[in-house]
Amino acid sequence: MADPQNRERFELRRQSDALVCSFARNTRPGGTVGYQRQDQDLWIERRPGWGWVAWDPASQSCTGRPWNVLPAAQGDHPPEGDWVSRKGAKSYVYSLVYVS
């Protein structure tokens, strides 16, 4: 298990089939800090009113978010635990886990 202070990398582990998506802390083009997926140009970012979410800039919509942690209760990093995503007509449940 990762050191609880290490918040540089995390994995989203899909609960239905164990697919793993790896993310690393990075600076976004506008200068804000987010977490970029390692194999695609997808980001988990903090958005006003939304907290930490996966955001689709093309449609200006949320495509993933924490299930049990409201935006006001989120800290400086995406919260560990269950996340849900929406991709077209499908939804998935993931576990966000920080890794070394």
Biopython code that builds the backbone (N, CA, C, O; Angstrom):
import numpy as np
from Bio.PDB.StructureBuilder import StructureBuilder

atoms = [
    (1, "MET", "N", (0.847, -1.184, 0.000)),
    (1, "MET", "CA", (0.000, 0.000, 0.000)),
    (1, "MET", "C", (0.887, 1.240, 0.000)),
    (1, "MET", "O", (1.961, 1.235, 0.602)),
    (2, "ALA", "N", (0.445, 2.297, -0.669)),
    (2, "ALA", "CA", (1.221, 3.529, -0.792)),
    (2, "ALA", "C", (1.265, 4.275, 0.533)),
    (2, "ALA", "O", (0.374, 4.148, 1.373)),
    (3, "ASP", "N", (2.325, 5.054, 0.696)),
    (3, "ASP", "CA", (2.439, 5.958, 1.835)),
    (3, "ASP", "C", (1.261, 6.925, 1.770)),
    (3, "ASP", "O", (1.021, 7.509, 0.714)),
    (4, "PRO", "N", (0.509, 7.117, 2.873)),
    (4, "PRO", "CA", (-0.658, 7.996, 2.815)),
    (4, "PRO", "C", (-0.299, 9.432, 2.412)),
    (4, "PRO", "O", (-1.166, 10.174, 1.950)),
    (5, "GLN", "N", (0.965, 9.831, 2.579)),
    (5, "GLN", "CA", (1.375, 11.180, 2.205)),
    (5, "GLN", "C", (1.703, 11.290, 0.719)),
    (5, "GLN", "O", (1.781, 12.398, 0.189)),
    (6, "ASN", "N", (1.897, 10.166, 0.041)),
    (6, "ASN", "CA", (2.241, 10.191, -1.378)),
    (6, "ASN", "C", (0.963, 10.344, -2.197)),
    (6, "ASN", "O", (0.157, 9.418, -2.287)),
    (7, "ARG", "N", (0.791, 11.510, -2.787)),
    (7, "ARG", "CA", (-0.400, 11.786, -3.586)),
    (7, "ARG", "C", (-0.032, 12.132, -5.027)),
    (7, "ARG", "O", (-0.755, 12.874, -5.691)),
    (8, "GLU", "N", (1.090, 11.596, -5.511)),
    (8, "GLU", "CA", (1.559, 11.901, -6.860)),
    (8, "GLU", "C", (0.925, 11.002, -7.917)),
    (8, "GLU", "O", (0.806, 11.402, -9.075)),
    (9, "ARG", "N", (0.516, 9.787, -7.531)),
    (9, "ARG", "CA", (-0.009, 8.820, -8.499)),
    (9, "ARG", "C", (-1.179, 8.063, -7.874)),
    (9, "ARG", "O", (-1.193, 7.790, -6.674)),
    (10, "PHE", "N", (-2.150, 7.733, -8.706)),
    (10, "PHE", "CA", (-3.219, 6.845, -8.248)),
    (10, "PHE", "C", (-3.698, 5.988, -9.399)),
    (10, "PHE", "O", (-3.404, 6.245, -10.566)),
    (11, "GLU", "N", (-4.440, 4.966, -9.033)),
    (11, "GLU", "CA", (-5.079, 4.092, -10.015)),
    (11, "GLU", "C", (-6.582, 4.135, -9.796)),
    (11, "GLU", "O", (-7.063, 4.192, -8.664)),
    (12, "LEU", "N", (-7.314, 4.105, -10.906)),
    (12, "LEU", "CA", (-8.742, 3.855, -10.865)),
    (12, "LEU", "C", (-8.913, 2.412, -11.310)),
    (12, "LEU", "O", (-8.615, 2.065, -12.453)),
    (13, "ARG", "N", (-9.395, 1.573, -10.399)),
    (13, "ARG", "CA", (-9.542, 0.137, -10.649)),
    (13, "ARG", "C", (-11.027, -0.177, -10.848)),
    (13, "ARG", "O", (-11.824, -0.086, -9.915)),
    (14, "ARG", "N", (-11.379, -0.548, -12.078)),
    (14, "ARG", "CA", (-12.785, -0.816, -12.377)),
    (14, "ARG", "C", (-13.223, -2.087, -11.675)),
    (14, "ARG", "O", (-12.586, -3.132, -11.808)),
    (15, "GLN", "N", (-14.308, -1.994, -10.929)),
    (15, "GLN", "CA", (-14.745, -3.111, -10.089)),
    (15, "GLN", "C", (-15.358, -4.251, -10.879)),
    (15, "GLN", "O", (-15.334, -5.389, -10.411)),
    (16, "SER", "N", (-15.907, -3.994, -12.061)),
    (16, "SER", "CA", (-16.590, -5.053, -12.810)),
    (16, "SER", "C", (-15.632, -6.018, -13.501)),
    (16, "SER", "O", (-15.967, -7.187, -13.692)),
    (17, "ASP", "N", (-14.437, -5.544, -13.880)),
    (17, "ASP", "CA", (-13.531, -6.420, -14.627)),
    (17, "ASP", "C", (-12.052, -6.214, -14.307)),
    (17, "ASP", "O", (-11.195, -6.787, -14.980)),
    (18, "ALA", "N", (-11.738, -5.411, -13.296)),
    (18, "ALA", "CA", (-10.365, -5.183, -12.819)),
    (18, "ALA", "C", (-9.499, -4.378, -13.785)),
    (18, "ALA", "O", (-8.278, -4.371, -13.631)),
    (19, "LEU", "N", (-10.084, -3.697, -14.780)),
    (19, "LEU", "CA", (-9.319, -2.788, -15.623)),
    (19, "LEU", "C", (-8.695, -1.716, -14.736)),
    (19, "LEU", "O", (-9.351, -1.205, -13.827)),
    (20, "VAL", "N", (-7.426, -1.369, -14.993)),
    (20, "VAL", "CA", (-6.729, -0.363, -14.189)),
    (20, "VAL", "C", (-6.317, 0.806, -15.081)),
    (20, "VAL", "O", (-5.700, 0.609, -16.127)),
    (21, "CYS", "N", (-6.658, 2.013, -14.663)),
    (21, "CYS", "CA", (-6.254, 3.244, -15.344)),
    (21, "CYS", "C", (-5.334, 3.997, -14.391)),
    (21, "CYS", "O", (-5.720, 4.302, -13.263)),
    (22, "SER", "N", (-4.116, 4.298, -14.842)),
    (22, "SER", "CA", (-3.119, 4.965, -14.004)),
    (22, "SER", "C", (-3.088, 6.464, -14.293)),
    (22, "SER", "O", (-3.152, 6.888, -15.447)),
    (23, "PHE", "N", (-2.988, 7.258, -13.226)),
    (23, "PHE", "CA", (-2.945, 8.710, -13.326)),
    (23, "PHE", "C", (-1.741, 9.237, -12.550)),
    (23, "PHE", "O", (-1.336, 8.657, -11.542)),
    (24, "ALA", "N", (-1.170, 10.351, -13.037)),
    (24, "ALA", "CA", (-0.053, 10.998, -12.352)),
    (24, "ALA", "C", (-0.321, 12.492, -12.266)),
    (24, "ALA", "O", (-0.887, 13.102, -13.173)),
    (25, "ARG", "N", (0.104, 13.061, -11.144)),
    (25, "ARG", "CA", (-0.039, 14.504, -10.924)),
    (25, "ARG", "C", (0.765, 15.253, -11.979)),
    (25, "ARG", "O", (1.912, 14.903, -12.258)),
    (26, "ASN", "N", (0.154, 16.297, -12.571)),
    (26, "ASN", "CA", (0.803, 17.044, -13.633)),
    (26, "ASN", "C", (0.193, 18.445, -13.688)),
    (26, "ASN", "O", (-0.884, 18.685, -13.142)),
    (27, "THR", "N", (0.885, 19.354, -14.346)),
    (27, "THR", "CA", (0.372, 20.705, -14.524)),
    (27, "THR", "C", (-0.375, 20.783, -15.845)),
    (27, "THR", "O", (0.150, 20.415, -16.896)),
    (28, "ARG", "N", (-1.595, 21.262, -15.774)),
    (28, "ARG", "CA", (-2.433, 21.404, -16.973)),
    (28, "ARG", "C", (-1.949, 22.590, -17.797)),
    (28, "ARG", "O", (-1.239, 23.453, -17.280)),
    (29, "PRO", "N", (-2.324, 22.643, -19.073)),
    (29, "PRO", "CA", (-1.893, 23.740, -19.940)),
    (29, "PRO", "C", (-2.198, 25.133, -19.375)),
    (29, "PRO", "O", (-1.426, 26.062, -19.612)),
    (30, "GLY", "N", (-3.284, 25.303, -18.647)),
    (30, "GLY", "CA", (-3.628, 26.602, -18.060)),
    (30, "GLY", "C", (-2.907, 26.919, -16.767)),
    (30, "GLY", "O", (-3.115, 27.986, -16.189)),
    (31, "GLY", "N", (-2.057, 26.006, -16.299)),
    (31, "GLY", "CA", (-1.286, 26.239, -15.088)),
    (31, "GLY", "C", (-1.842, 25.607, -13.828)),
    (31, "GLY", "O", (-1.172, 25.610, -12.795)),
    (32, "THR", "N", (-3.064, 25.060, -13.886)),
    (32, "THR", "CA", (-3.617, 24.393, -12.712)),
    (32, "THR", "C", (-3.048, 22.981, -12.614)),
    (32, "THR", "O", (-2.546, 22.434, -13.596)),
    (33, "VAL", "N", (-3.130, 22.406, -11.436)),
    (33, "VAL", "CA", (-2.626, 21.050, -11.214)),
    (33, "VAL", "C", (-3.783, 20.068, -11.295)),
    (33, "VAL", "O", (-4.865, 20.320, -10.763)),
    (34, "GLY", "N", (-3.547, 18.960, -11.957)),
    (34, "GLY", "CA", (-4.529, 17.901, -12.059)),
    (34, "GLY", "C", (-3.805, 16.567, -12.125)),
    (34, "GLY", "O", (-2.605, 16.483, -11.864)),
    (35, "TYR", "N", (-4.540, 15.541, -12.471)),
    (35, "TYR", "CA", (-3.977, 14.197, -12.607)),
    (35, "TYR", "C", (-4.294, 13.706, -14.009)),
    (35, "TYR", "O", (-5.459, 13.592, -14.391)),
    (36, "GLN", "N", (-3.248, 13.416, -14.772)),
    (36, "GLN", "CA", (-3.395, 13.023, -16.163)),
    (36, "GLN", "C", (-3.318, 11.506, -16.297)),
    (36, "GLN", "O", (-2.438, 10.864, -15.724)),
    (37, "ARG", "N", (-4.246, 10.947, -17.055)),
    (37, "ARG", "CA", (-4.200, 9.508, -17.324)),
    (37, "ARG", "C", (-2.957, 9.217, -18.154)),
    (37, "ARG", "O", (-2.639, 9.962, -19.080)),
    (38, "GLN", "N", (-2.260, 8.146, -17.830)),
    (38, "GLN", "CA", (-0.965, 7.862, -18.431)),
    (38, "GLN", "C", (-1.033, 7.405, -19.879)),
    (38, "GLN", "O", (-0.045, 7.544, -20.600)),
    (39, "ASP", "N", (-2.153, 6.868, -20.332)),
    (39, "ASP", "CA", (-2.234, 6.363, -21.697)),
    (39, "ASP", "C", (-3.168, 7.158, -22.606)),
    (39, "ASP", "O", (-3.345, 6.804, -23.772)),
    (40, "GLN", "N", (-3.768, 8.232, -22.084)),
    (40, "GLN", "CA", (-4.678, 9.062, -22.876)),
    (40, "GLN", "C", (-4.642, 10.480, -22.328)),
    (40, "GLN", "O", (-4.176, 10.713, -21.213)),
    (41, "ASP", "N", (-5.135, 11.422, -23.114)),
    (41, "ASP", "CA", (-5.185, 12.800, -22.644)),
    (41, "ASP", "C", (-6.501, 13.047, -21.899)),
    (41, "ASP", "O", (-7.332, 13.851, -22.322)),
    (42, "LEU", "N", (-6.665, 12.342, -20.793)),
    (42, "LEU", "CA", (-7.821, 12.494, -19.916)),
    (42, "LEU", "C", (-7.321, 12.964, -18.559)),
    (42, "LEU", "O", (-6.263, 12.535, -18.099)),
    (43, "TRP", "N", (-8.070, 13.834, -17.928)),
    (43, "TRP", "CA", (-7.638, 14.459, -16.677)),
    (43, "TRP", "C", (-8.684, 14.327, -15.596)),
    (43, "TRP", "O", (-9.885, 14.353, -15.866)),
    (44, "ILE", "N", (-8.210, 14.183, -14.347)),
    (44, "ILE", "CA", (-9.022, 14.376, -13.142)),
    (44, "ILE", "C", (-8.595, 15.737, -12.625)),
    (44, "ILE", "O", (-7.417, 15.962, -12.349)),
    (45, "GLU", "N", (-9.546, 16.641, -12.495)),
    (45, "GLU", "CA", (-9.221, 18.010, -12.108)),
    (45, "GLU", "C", (-10.224, 18.524, -11.084)),
    (45, "GLU", "O", (-11.330, 18.000, -10.952)),
    (46, "ARG", "N", (-9.815, 19.549, -10.373)),
    (46, "ARG", "CA", (-10.718, 20.179, -9.402)),
    (46, "ARG", "C", (-11.436, 21.320, -10.100)),
    (46, "ARG", "O", (-10.805, 22.213, -10.664)),
    (47, "ARG", "N", (-12.770, 21.282, -10.057)),
    (47, "ARG", "CA", (-13.576, 22.302, -10.714)),
    (47, "ARG", "C", (-14.467, 22.986, -9.695)),
    (47, "ARG", "O", (-15.036, 22.323, -8.827)),
    (48, "PRO", "N", (-14.597, 24.310, -9.788)),
    (48, "PRO", "CA", (-15.452, 25.039, -8.845)),
    (48, "PRO", "C", (-16.878, 24.477, -8.830)),
    (48, "PRO", "O", (-17.502, 24.295, -9.875)),
    (49, "GLY", "N", (-17.367, 24.210, -7.637)),
    (49, "GLY", "CA", (-18.717, 23.679, -7.470)),
    (49, "GLY", "C", (-18.833, 22.179, -7.665)),
    (49, "GLY", "O", (-19.817, 21.576, -7.236)),
    (50, "TRP", "N", (-17.852, 21.572, -8.299)),
    (50, "TRP", "CA", (-17.881, 20.144, -8.586)),
    (50, "TRP", "C", (-16.919, 19.346, -7.717)),
    (50, "TRP", "O", (-17.164, 18.171, -7.447)),
    (51, "GLY", "N", (-15.831, 19.963, -7.279)),
    (51, "GLY", "CA", (-14.769, 19.224, -6.598)),
    (51, "GLY", "C", (-13.932, 18.490, -7.631)),
    (51, "GLY", "O", (-13.827, 18.931, -8.775)),
    (52, "TRP", "N", (-13.333, 17.370, -7.232)),
    (52, "TRP", "CA", (-12.480, 16.569, -8.123)),
    (52, "TRP", "C", (-13.363, 15.725, -9.029)),
    (52, "TRP", "O", (-14.188, 14.944, -8.556)),
    (53, "VAL", "N", (-13.182, 15.889, -10.340)),
    (53, "VAL", "CA", (-13.987, 15.170, -11.321)),
    (53, "VAL", "C", (-13.161, 14.850, -12.566)),
    (53, "VAL", "O", (-12.120, 15.461, -12.809)),
    (54, "ALA", "N", (-13.637, 13.891, -13.342)),
    (54, "ALA", "CA", (-13.179, 13.722, -14.713)),
    (54, "ALA", "C", (-14.091, 14.626, -15.536)),
    (54, "ALA", "O", (-15.315, 14.517, -15.457)),
    (55, "TRP", "N", (-13.493, 15.522, -16.329)),
    (55, "TRP", "CA", (-14.269, 16.527, -17.052)),
    (55, "TRP", "C", (-13.989, 16.422, -18.542)),
    (55, "TRP", "O", (-12.835, 16.324, -18.959)),
    (56, "ASP", "N", (-15.038, 16.442, -19.333)),
    (56, "ASP", "CA", (-14.900, 16.425, -20.782)),
    (56, "ASP", "C", (-15.008, 17.853, -21.296)),
    (56, "ASP", "O", (-16.101, 18.421, -21.312)),
    (57, "PRO", "N", (-13.876, 18.451, -21.722)),
    (57, "PRO", "CA", (-13.920, 19.846, -22.163)),
    (57, "PRO", "C", (-14.768, 20.045, -23.421)),
    (57, "PRO", "O", (-15.345, 21.117, -23.601)),
    (58, "ALA", "N", (-14.854, 19.047, -24.285)),
    (58, "ALA", "CA", (-15.624, 19.192, -25.523)),
    (58, "ALA", "C", (-17.120, 19.382, -25.238)),
    (58, "ALA", "O", (-17.766, 20.242, -25.836)),
    (59, "SER", "N", (-17.659, 18.576, -24.325)),
    (59, "SER", "CA", (-19.090, 18.674, -24.008)),
    (59, "SER", "C", (-19.367, 19.509, -22.759)),
    (59, "SER", "O", (-20.521, 19.753, -22.404)),
    (60, "GLN", "N", (-18.272, 19.951, -22.086)),
    (60, "GLN", "CA", (-18.405, 20.696, -20.834)),
    (60, "GLN", "C", (-19.263, 19.924, -19.835)),
    (60, "GLN", "O", (-20.188, 20.467, -19.231)),
    (61, "SER", "N", (-18.927, 18.628, -19.676)),
    (61, "SER", "CA", (-19.710, 17.801, -18.755)),
    (61, "SER", "C", (-18.800, 16.909, -17.920)),
    (61, "SER", "O", (-17.674, 16.584, -18.297)),
    (62, "CYS", "N", (-19.343, 16.531, -16.771)),
    (62, "CYS", "CA", (-18.661, 15.628, -15.852)),
    (62, "CYS", "C", (-18.826, 14.202, -16.361)),
    (62, "CYS", "O", (-19.937, 13.765, -16.658)),
    (63, "THR", "N", (-17.700, 13.474, -16.460)),
    (63, "THR", "CA", (-17.769, 12.080, -16.906)),
    (63, "THR", "C", (-17.369, 11.096, -15.813)),
    (63, "THR", "O", (-17.424, 9.884, -16.023)),
    (64, "GLY", "N", (-16.963, 11.607, -14.638)),
    (64, "GLY", "CA", (-16.629, 10.744, -13.512)),
    (64, "GLY", "C", (-16.460, 11.576, -12.262)),
    (64, "GLY", "O", (-16.026, 12.727, -12.313)),
    (65, "ARG", "N", (-16.817, 10.963, -11.115)),
    (65, "ARG", "CA", (-16.712, 11.712, -9.848)),
    (65, "ARG", "C", (-16.746, 10.760, -8.658)),
    (65, "ARG", "O", (-17.160, 9.608, -8.786)),
    (66, "PRO", "N", (-16.301, 11.257, -7.487)),
    (66, "PRO", "CA", (-16.391, 10.427, -6.274)),
    (66, "PRO", "C", (-17.856, 10.143, -5.938)),
    (66, "PRO", "O", (-18.722, 10.999, -6.118)),
    (67, "TRP", "N", (-18.112, 8.959, -5.461)),
    (67, "TRP", "CA", (-19.483, 8.563, -5.138)),
    (67, "TRP", "C", (-19.913, 9.043, -3.757)),
    (67, "TRP", "O", (-21.036, 9.520, -3.592)),
    (68, "ASN", "N", (-19.027, 8.924, -2.753)),
    (68, "ASN", "CA", (-19.425, 9.159, -1.364)),
    (68, "ASN", "C", (-18.862, 10.415, -0.721)),
    (68, "ASN", "O", (-19.118, 10.650, 0.460)),
    (69, "VAL", "N", (-18.104, 11.236, -1.449)),
    (69, "VAL", "CA", (-17.481, 12.416, -0.848)),
    (69, "VAL", "C", (-17.972, 13.658, -1.591)),
    (69, "VAL", "O", (-17.655, 13.859, -2.764)),
    (70, "LEU", "N", (-18.745, 14.482, -0.897)),
    (70, "LEU", "CA", (-19.275, 15.697, -1.503)),
    (70, "LEU", "C", (-18.147, 16.697, -1.775)),
    (70, "LEU", "O", (-17.121, 16.658, -1.096)),
    (71, "PRO", "N", (-18.315, 17.588, -2.752)),
    (71, "PRO", "CA", (-17.255, 18.546, -3.093)),
    (71, "PRO", "C", (-16.728, 19.344, -1.894)),
    (71, "PRO", "O", (-15.521, 19.558, -1.790)),
    (72, "ALA", "N", (-17.593, 19.778, -1.007)),
    (72, "ALA", "CA", (-17.161, 20.585, 0.142)),
    (72, "ALA", "C", (-16.281, 19.797, 1.109)),
    (72, "ALA", "O", (-15.523, 20.390, 1.877)),
    (73, "ALA", "N", (-16.373, 18.472, 1.080)),
    (73, "ALA", "CA", (-15.597, 17.629, 1.989)),
    (73, "ALA", "C", (-14.305, 17.116, 1.346)),
    (73, "ALA", "O", (-13.548, 16.388, 1.989)),
    (74, "GLN", "N", (-14.041, 17.484, 0.090)),
    (74, "GLN", "CA", (-12.848, 17.013, -0.606)),
    (74, "GLN", "C", (-11.665, 17.919, -0.287)),
    (74, "GLN", "O", (-11.820, 19.132, -0.141)),
    (75, "GLY", "N", (-10.494, 17.324, -0.181)),
    (75, "GLY", "CA", (-9.285, 18.072, 0.127)),
    (75, "GLY", "C", (-8.524, 18.491, -1.123)),
    (75, "GLY", "O", (-9.107, 18.726, -2.181)),
    (76, "ASP", "N", (-7.205, 18.578, -0.973)),
    (76, "ASP", "CA", (-6.330, 19.023, -2.052)),
    (76, "ASP", "C", (-6.046, 17.947, -3.091)),
    (76, "ASP", "O", (-5.382, 18.206, -4.094)),
    (77, "HIS", "N", (-6.546, 16.746, -2.852)),
    (77, "HIS", "CA", (-6.295, 15.622, -3.759)),
    (77, "HIS", "C", (-7.595, 14.856, -3.968)),
    (77, "HIS", "O", (-8.475, 14.886, -3.107)),
    (78, "PRO", "N", (-7.726, 14.172, -5.101)),
    (78, "PRO", "CA", (-8.935, 13.360, -5.304)),
    (78, "PRO", "C", (-9.104, 12.347, -4.166)),
    (78, "PRO", "O", (-8.136, 11.703, -3.761)),
    (79, "PRO", "N", (-10.318, 12.209, -3.655)),
    (79, "PRO", "CA", (-10.517, 11.297, -2.528)),
    (79, "PRO", "C", (-10.438, 9.827, -2.934)),
    (79, "PRO", "O", (-10.894, 9.434, -4.008)),
    (80, "GLU", "N", (-9.848, 9.030, -2.050)),
    (80, "GLU", "CA", (-9.821, 7.585, -2.252)),
    (80, "GLU", "C", (-11.226, 7.031, -2.075)),
    (80, "GLU", "O", (-12.089, 7.666, -1.469)),
    (81, "GLY", "N", (-11.441, 5.836, -2.614)),
    (81, "GLY", "CA", (-12.735, 5.177, -2.459)),
    (81, "GLY", "C", (-13.443, 5.039, -3.790)),
    (81, "GLY", "O", (-12.825, 5.090, -4.854)),
    (82, "ASP", "N", (-14.759, 4.861, -3.709)),
    (82, "ASP", "CA", (-15.563, 4.602, -4.905)),
    (82, "ASP", "C", (-15.731, 5.855, -5.760)),
    (82, "ASP", "O", (-16.017, 6.945, -5.263)),
    (83, "TRP", "N", (-15.543, 5.658, -7.061)),
    (83, "TRP", "CA", (-15.810, 6.684, -8.076)),
    (83, "TRP", "C", (-16.751, 6.074, -9.095)),
    (83, "TRP", "O", (-16.718, 4.866, -9.327)),
    (84, "VAL", "N", (-17.589, 6.894, -9.706)),
    (84, "VAL", "CA", (-18.464, 6.440, -10.777)),
    (84, "VAL", "C", (-18.123, 7.205, -12.047)),
    (84, "VAL", "O", (-17.699, 8.360, -11.998)),
    (85, "SER", "N", (-18.316, 6.541, -13.187)),
    (85, "SER", "CA", (-18.078, 7.205, -14.457)),
    (85, "SER", "C", (-19.254, 6.950, -15.383)),
    (85, "SER", "O", (-20.036, 6.018, -15.196)),
    (86, "ARG", "N", (-19.352, 7.798, -16.375)),
    (86, "ARG", "CA", (-20.381, 7.658, -17.402)),
    (86, "ARG", "C", (-19.688, 7.729, -18.747)),
    (86, "ARG", "O", (-18.966, 8.683, -19.035)),
    (87, "LYS", "N", (-19.907, 6.725, -19.562)),
    (87, "LYS", "CA", (-19.359, 6.697, -20.913)),
    (87, "LYS", "C", (-20.498, 6.285, -21.836)),
    (87, "LYS", "O", (-20.858, 5.110, -21.908)),
    (88, "GLY", "N", (-21.057, 7.259, -22.538)),
    (88, "GLY", "CA", (-22.228, 6.969, -23.357)),
    (88, "GLY", "C", (-23.364, 6.473, -22.481)),
    (88, "GLY", "O", (-23.706, 7.103, -21.480)),
    (89, "ALA", "N", (-23.944, 5.349, -22.855)),
    (89, "ALA", "CA", (-25.068, 4.785, -22.104)),
    (89, "ALA", "C", (-24.613, 3.907, -20.940)),
    (89, "ALA", "O", (-25.448, 3.372, -20.210)),
    (90, "LYS", "N", (-23.302, 3.752, -20.759)),
    (90, "LYS", "CA", (-22.787, 2.861, -19.718)),
    (90, "LYS", "C", (-22.217, 3.650, -18.546)),
    (90, "LYS", "O", (-21.680, 4.744, -18.714)),
    (91, "SER", "N", (-22.346, 3.077, -17.370)),
    (91, "SER", "CA", (-21.724, 3.617, -16.162)),
    (91, "SER", "C", (-20.871, 2.533, -15.533)),
    (91, "SER", "O", (-21.168, 1.345, -15.652)),
    (92, "TYR", "N", (-19.804, 2.955, -14.860)),
    (92, "TYR", "CA", (-18.885, 2.018, -14.204)),
    (92, "TYR", "C", (-18.579, 2.513, -12.804)),
    (92, "TYR", "O", (-18.664, 3.706, -12.515)),
    (93, "VAL", "N", (-18.222, 1.571, -11.938)),
    (93, "VAL", "CA", (-17.765, 1.903, -10.587)),
    (93, "VAL", "C", (-16.287, 1.530, -10.497)),
    (93, "VAL", "O", (-15.891, 0.434, -10.892)),
    (94, "TYR", "N", (-15.482, 2.445, -9.977)),
    (94, "TYR", "CA", (-14.049, 2.267, -9.819)),
    (94, "TYR", "C", (-13.677, 2.461, -8.354)),
    (94, "TYR", "O", (-14.429, 3.058, -7.583)),
    (95, "SER", "N", (-12.512, 1.951, -7.984)),
    (95, "SER", "CA", (-11.912, 2.258, -6.690)),
    (95, "SER", "C", (-10.682, 3.106, -6.967)),
    (95, "SER", "O", (-9.803, 2.686, -7.718)),
    (96, "LEU", "N", (-10.602, 4.304, -6.369)),
    (96, "LEU", "CA", (-9.420, 5.146, -6.503)),
    (96, "LEU", "C", (-8.486, 4.791, -5.365)),
    (96, "LEU", "O", (-8.854, 4.869, -4.193)),
    (97, "VAL", "N", (-7.250, 4.393, -5.729)),
    (97, "VAL", "CA", (-6.239, 3.971, -4.767)),
    (97, "VAL", "C", (-4.924, 4.668, -5.103)),
    (97, "VAL", "O", (-4.453, 4.587, -6.238)),
    (98, "TYR", "N", (-4.324, 5.355, -4.122)),
    (98, "TYR", "CA", (-3.007, 5.967, -4.329)),
    (98, "TYR", "C", (-1.932, 4.894, -4.307)),
    (98, "TYR", "O", (-1.975, 3.971, -3.493)),
    (99, "VAL", "N", (-0.956, 5.025, -5.218)),
    (99, "VAL", "CA", (0.119, 4.051, -5.358)),
    (99, "VAL", "C", (1.459, 4.774, -5.383)),
    (99, "VAL", "O", (1.515, 5.986, -5.591)),
    (100, "SER", "N", (2.544, 4.021, -5.171)),
    (100, "SER", "CA", (3.893, 4.599, -5.213)),
    (100, "SER", "C", (4.344, 4.737, -6.640)),
    (100, "SER", "O", (5.454, 5.204, -6.894)),
]
sb = StructureBuilder()
sb.init_structure("model")
sb.init_model(0)
sb.init_chain("A")
sb.init_seg("    ")
for serial, (resi, resn, name, xyz) in enumerate(atoms, 1):
    if name == "N":
        sb.init_residue(resn, " ", resi, " ")
    sb.init_atom(name, np.array(xyz, "f"), 0.0, 1.0, " ", f" {name:<3s}", serial, name[0])
structure = sb.get_structure()
